[in-house]
Amino acid sequence: MPKDAVVLFSTKEGEALVRKHCRAAGIRIADLRELVEIEADQVGRQRKAGLWDQFDEIIDRMSEDAA
């Protein structure tokens, strides 16, 4: 799914807002984008096989980067 499928990522103002909040929370915007894209790709599916595994991989990577 394209990054701009999520409205906040499709405008300069939205991107700036997301960056501001990511900085405050200590989250890399690339990691947030990846999480949002994975969830957006699942919209409409009744069965979300592997979704939590994908989230866990990204969150684990974020934790390793912070260490």
Backbone as CSV, one residue per row, in Angstrom:
resi,resn,N_x,N_y,N_z,CA_x,CA_y,CA_z,C_x,C_y,C_z
1,MET,0.852,-1.182,0.000,0.000,0.000,0.000,0.894,1.240,0.000
2,PRO,0.587,2.218,-0.824,1.384,3.441,-0.851,1.321,4.172,0.491
3,LYS,2.416,4.815,0.844,2.480,5.526,2.121,1.415,6.599,2.231
4,ASP,1.070,7.220,1.101,0.107,8.315,1.157,-1.341,7.836,1.210
5,ALA,-1.545,6.524,1.319,-2.907,6.015,1.475,-3.467,6.424,2.833
6,VAL,-2.584,6.699,3.760,-2.998,7.220,5.059,-2.899,8.736,4.961
7,VAL,-3.992,9.416,5.230,-4.099,10.849,4.984,-2.988,11.648,5.664
8,LEU,-2.612,11.300,6.884,-1.579,12.068,7.571,-0.241,12.038,6.840
9,PHE,0.010,10.992,6.075,1.257,10.904,5.346,1.167,11.544,3.962
10,SER,0.004,12.015,3.572,-0.175,12.511,2.205,-0.051,14.027,2.075
11,THR,0.056,14.735,3.192,0.215,16.188,3.138,1.443,16.600,3.945
12,LYS,1.995,17.745,3.606,3.152,18.247,4.353,2.785,18.514,5.809
13,GLU,1.592,19.058,6.025,1.159,19.366,7.379,0.984,18.088,8.204
14,GLY,0.387,17.101,7.586,0.191,15.824,8.273,1.507,15.153,8.588
15,GLU,2.403,15.163,7.630,3.735,14.575,7.816,4.469,15.282,8.959
16,ALA,4.383,16.614,8.999,5.045,17.371,10.066,4.456,17.015,11.434
17,LEU,3.149,16.871,11.494,2.484,16.510,12.743,2.923,15.126,13.214
18,VAL,2.971,14.180,12.293,3.400,12.825,12.634,4.848,12.844,13.114
19,ARG,5.711,13.563,12.401,7.128,13.648,12.799,7.272,14.230,14.203
20,LYS,6.509,15.279,14.489,6.562,15.931,15.805,6.217,14.937,16.913
21,HIS,5.148,14.200,16.714,4.712,13.257,17.744,5.638,12.042,17.840
22,CYS,6.192,11.625,16.719,7.155,10.522,16.747,8.395,10.927,17.528
23,ARG,8.886,12.144,17.263,10.062,12.625,18.005,9.781,12.651,19.501
24,ALA,8.616,13.172,19.871,8.257,13.269,21.294,8.163,11.890,21.954
25,ALA,7.737,10.896,21.178,7.567,9.543,21.720,8.822,8.688,21.543
26,GLY,9.816,9.220,20.831,11.041,8.462,20.602,10.865,7.317,19.621
27,ILE,9.966,7.513,18.653,9.685,6.483,17.645,10.176,6.987,16.293
28,ARG,10.864,6.122,15.567,11.273,6.488,14.209,10.037,6.505,13.316
29,ILE,9.908,7.544,12.502,8.744,7.661,11.626,8.679,6.491,10.647
30,ALA,9.825,5.973,10.241,9.835,4.826,9.318,9.172,3.611,9.959
31,ASP,9.406,3.421,11.264,8.781,2.294,11.969,7.271,2.493,12.069
32,LEU,6.847,3.719,12.380,5.409,3.996,12.454,4.756,3.781,11.094
33,ARG,5.390,4.266,10.033,4.841,4.075,8.686,4.660,2.596,8.380
34,GLU,5.676,1.821,8.727,5.613,0.388,8.444,4.458,-0.269,9.202
35,LEU,4.290,0.082,10.467,3.186,-0.472,11.253,1.835,-0.070,10.653
36,VAL,1.700,1.201,10.287,0.443,1.695,9.713,0.164,1.016,8.373
37,GLU,1.187,0.860,7.548,0.995,0.222,6.244,0.572,-1.238,6.393
38,ILE,1.168,-1.928,7.344,0.786,-3.325,7.570,-0.671,-3.408,7.978
39,GLU,-1.077,-2.548,8.893,-2.477,-2.555,9.338,-3.406,-2.155,8.189
40,ALA,-3.028,-1.134,7.423,-3.865,-0.683,6.308,-4.035,-1.779,5.269
41,ASP,-2.996,-2.563,5.050,-3.088,-3.666,4.098,-4.070,-4.737,4.562
42,GLN,-4.346,-4.773,5.846,-5.241,-5.784,6.403,-6.710,-5.347,6.417
43,VAL,-6.955,-4.073,6.169,-8.323,-3.549,6.214,-9.212,-4.349,5.275
44,GLY,-10.322,-4.779,5.782,-11.285,-5.522,4.981,-11.112,-7.023,5.048
45,ARG,-10.011,-7.466,5.558,-9.800,-8.909,5.674,-10.384,-9.381,6.998
46,GLN,-11.085,-10.473,6.962,-11.651,-11.017,8.190,-10.581,-11.710,9.023
47,ARG,-9.669,-12.357,8.348,-8.616,-13.088,9.041,-7.298,-12.354,8.814
48,LYS,-6.662,-11.967,9.874,-5.436,-11.190,9.772,-4.236,-12.047,10.162
49,ALA,-4.049,-13.120,9.442,-2.974,-14.066,9.746,-1.614,-13.381,9.662
50,GLY,-0.817,-13.586,10.697,0.546,-13.079,10.711,0.695,-11.619,11.087
51,LEU,-0.405,-10.912,11.286,-0.337,-9.484,11.572,0.455,-9.212,12.847
52,TRP,0.140,-9.935,13.900,0.826,-9.683,15.178,2.298,-10.043,15.079
53,ASP,2.631,-11.072,14.311,4.035,-11.431,14.120,4.789,-10.285,13.444
54,GLN,4.160,-9.678,12.452,4.795,-8.555,11.762,4.978,-7.376,12.716
55,PHE,3.953,-7.092,13.523,4.055,-6.010,14.510,5.183,-6.307,15.485
56,ASP,5.229,-7.539,15.982,6.265,-7.927,16.947,7.661,-7.730,16.369
57,GLU,7.859,-8.086,15.107,9.169,-7.919,14.470,9.588,-6.451,14.457
58,ILE,8.675,-5.573,14.102,8.986,-4.148,14.037,9.247,-3.598,15.428
59,ILE,8.420,-3.957,16.381,8.587,-3.455,17.750,9.878,-3.990,18.361
60,ASP,10.215,-5.243,18.104,11.480,-5.802,18.587,12.655,-5.037,17.989
61,ARG,12.565,-4.730,16.705,13.630,-3.980,16.038,13.762,-2.585,16.648
62,MET,12.619,-1.973,16.970,12.644,-0.653,17.597,13.335,-0.733,18.949
63,SER,13.047,-1.773,19.717,13.649,-1.943,21.040,15.154,-2.151,20.919
64,GLU,15.580,-2.915,19.929,17.011,-3.144,19.707,17.715,-1.856,19.316
65,ASP,17.066,-1.053,18.488,17.664,0.221,18.059,17.822,1.172,19.238
66,ALA,16.880,1.110,20.189,16.913,2.004,21.346,17.993,1.596,22.342
67,ALA,18.400,0.326,22.294,19.400,-0.169,23.263,20.798,0.243,22.903
